Amino acid sequence: MYNLESVSQPITFHTLNIPFGKTFKVTLSDGSIVHLNAGSSLKYPQQFNTTGNRKVFLQGEAFFKVNKDEKRPFMVEANDIAIKVLGTEFNVNTSSLNHYADCILVEGSVLLSSNNGNEVILSPNEKATWDITSKAFNISQINTKLYTSWVHGELIFEDSNFSDISNKLTQFYNIKIENRNNSLKTQKFSGTISLKHSSVENILDLLINDTPFSYIKMDDNTIIISNNQP
Amino acid sequence: MLLSASSIAQTKRISLDVKEQSFSDVINQIEQQSSYRVIYNSSKIDTTKKVTISVNKQSLENTLEKLLEGSGVSYVLKNNQILLIESKSSSSDLKSQQSERLISGKVLSSNNNFPLPGATILIKGTSAGAITNIEGQFTYLLKGNNINNLILEVSYLGF
């Protein structure tokens, strides 16, 4: 419809910082959709150039639904890696703390490259993890639903340790959980949690019926889980 | 208007007609037909075993009761979230339910009805119990075969 920009125009960037406890959906100037997870940040141009790459910068986790444009590849720069696509759906998760980065492909095809020149092409239902020590990509087959359910306000677990579940709840409900119950630490759970219908307290009140424990919520938004009998 | 809206939500019915499908498939179908979501301890609940069930426009409660009948699994429902648990003994469901009860409450100051954080709730004669949070609320799982006769003692040290 409109095509106001010229190639020579300087690019204005926006940066979105999403706090813990929130997720956010943004539509870019090319119509591509980005779901940003809690505690993540995305830098993107107000308008993509009419030629060249459509480039954005990610810290944290995001799900991308990229509109097809073969003349302008879409690029995500995240930590030590870059992800190049034409038009597809994929999830990227990074942590600047330990230089962790992974990419999950739902459909289409993506090209990942690292800052030391390694390259790998990902197929649907595959996950590429950037290994900082070996400086290489590891590829594994995965169930994409486990990694992308957060986009729909749900968490799906498959044989997950309580600590993994606790970490996710921490991120989505912006709360701290301190587990001092060793029995609960070793339990593994599967299933689906609806983030909007549930709460940390709701989940804990239920899990007490599986593995008895007691918990208290402190005034600094920390939940302390301890053994049932003091 | 509000009343009719909530009654619609409550009459959300579940229909299933499955033969020899895995338990986890049936759970997925229930989740697709409703806003209920299911979690379970994966080392205690076997969701690979095959089940056959046919229900037509039944409530969630009726559907789950039929699905879980005689399976050694029971469920707890709270705010659309379901937890599947092992029945202590499938033949004495009622008894095992009575041996555990989750209690919760709020402790208020008697002179101004303000919530009291840090108040202690103890089971009389023991050192077991809970402490209220900043909103004066507490939760505690009572266990034992004599829950109905337990007495709670509430104490609070003011400033």
Boltz contact constraints between the chains, C-beta under 6 A:
constraints:
  - contact:
      token1: [A, 159]
      token2: [B, 42]
      max_distance: 6.0
  - contact:
      token1: [A, 187]
      token2: [B, 41]
      max_distance: 6.0
  - contact:
      token1: [A, 188]
      token2: [B, 42]
      max_distance: 6.0
  - contact:
      token1: [A, 188]
      token2: [B, 43]
      max_distance: 6.0
  - contact:
      token1: [A, 189]
      token2: [B, 39]
      max_distance: 6.0
  - contact:
      token1: [A, 189]
      token2: [B, 41]
      max_distance: 6.0
  - contact:
      token1: [A, 190]
      token2: [B, 42]
      max_distance: 6.0
  - contact:
      token1: [A, 191]
      token2: [B, 38]
      max_distance: 6.0
  - contact:
      token1: [A, 191]
      token2: [B, 39]
      max_distance: 6.0
  - contact:
      token1: [A, 191]
      token2: [B, 40]
      max_distance: 6.0
  - contact:
      token1: [A, 192]
      token2: [B, 37]
      max_distance: 6.0
  - contact:
      token1: [A, 194]
      token2: [B, 37]
      max_distance: 6.0
  - contact:
      token1: [A, 197]
      token2: [B, 79]
      max_distance: 6.0
  - contact:
      token1: [A, 197]
      token2: [B, 80]
      max_distance: 6.0
  - contact:
      token1: [A, 198]
      token2: [B, 81]
      max_distance: 6.0
  - contact:
      token1: [A, 202]
      token2: [B, 78]
      max_distance: 6.0
  - contact:
      token1: [A, 202]
      token2: [B, 79]
      max_distance: 6.0
  - contact:
      token1: [A, 202]
      token2: [B, 81]
      max_distance: 6.0
  - contact:
      token1: [A, 205]
      token2: [B, 78]
      max_distance: 6.0
  - contact:
      token1: [A, 206]
      token2: [B, 76]
      max_distance: 6.0
  - contact:
      token1: [A, 206]
      token2: [B, 78]
      max_distance: 6.0
  - contact:
      token1: [A, 206]
      token2: [B, 83]
      max_distance: 6.0
  - contact:
      token1: [A, 208]
      token2: [B, 141]
      max_distance: 6.0
  - contact:
      token1: [A, 209]
      token2: [B, 76]
      max_distance: 6.0
  - contact:
      token1: [A, 209]
      token2: [B, 83]
      max_distance: 6.0
  - contact:
      token1: [A, 209]
      token2: [B, 85]
      max_distance: 6.0
  - contact:
      token1: [A, 210]
      token2: [B, 41]
      max_distance: 6.0
  - contact:
      token1: [A, 210]
      token2: [B, 85]
      max_distance: 6.0
  - contact:
      token1: [A, 212]
      token2: [B, 141]
      max_distance: 6.0
  - contact:
      token1: [A, 216]
      token2: [B, 131]
      max_distance: 6.0
  - contact:
      token1: [A, 216]
      token2: [B, 133]
      max_distance: 6.0
  - contact:
      token1: [A, 217]
      token2: [B, 133]
      max_distance: 6.0
  - contact:
      token1: [A, 219]
      token2: [B, 134]
      max_distance: 6.0
  - contact:
      token1: [A, 229]
      token2: [B, 128]
      max_distance: 6.0
